[in-house]
Amino acid sequence: MAIDFYLDHGRVHVGDLAKTTEDAFHAWVFDRAAGLDPIMLAPTRDLVADLNRRARARRLGSAKVGREVRLADGNDASVGDVIITRTNDRRLRMSAADWVKNGDRWTVTHVSREGALTVRHNRSHRTVKLPADYVRESTGLGYATTIHGAQGVSADTMHGLLTGQESRQQLYTCSPAAGTPTTSTSRSSATVTRTL
């Protein structure tokens, strides 16, 4: 079985949900400090919301927050935050051949008074202005996402939480690629880290 490979190579460790959540978050912090573009995956929206709030609080620290806008997921975002878009929209073009897509991750570069966002794509570095209605209806913080919502998401590293209730497909999404540097934690919950 594939899980045997991870067990045999010390990639699975025991931990409860609180510990594994902390492990995933600290791995994310470490990767971000190293200049990587990490993402955290979790099986529930509640865990994702918690990870996104923690990540934003860590990013902001004690810095003064500028203008903020409310996103579709109920979180606020300001300049410097990473967001994720949730709806394909060919009208929102970055180039003649590229547009805003579900699962794209962006860094906010400007927040307008009306609630529109100017964002820079985390991979292509192209920019686009997301209208206020799109921001309200189709965006969320992009530090963490559900395992289901990870389809189409690009990042340098992934830190995934598992509870033991995941389907085979969800486990595949969180499985580290063989041969990549990985640490993971498991019991009834797990942290899986993957370099993409």
Sequence and secondary structure as in RCSB ss.txt:
>XXXX:A:sequence
MAIDFYLDHGRVHVGDLAKTTEDAFHAWVFDRAAGLDPIMLAPTRDLVADLNRRARARRLGSAKVGREVRLADGN
DASVGDVIITRTNDRRLRMSAADWVKNGDRWTVTHVSREGALTVRHNRSHRTVKLPADYVRESTGLGYATTIHGA
QGVSADTMHGLLTGQESRQQLYTCSPAAGTPTTSTSRSSATVTRTL
>XXXX:A:secstr
 HHHHHHHTT      HHHHHHHHHHHHHHHHHTT  EEEEESSHHHHHHHHHHHHHHHHTT      EE TTS 
EE TT EEEE S EEEEEEETTEEE TT EEEEEEE TTS EEEEETTT  EEEE HHHHHHHEEESSEEESGGG
TT   SEEEEEE S   HHHHHHH   TTS   EE SSSEEEEEE 
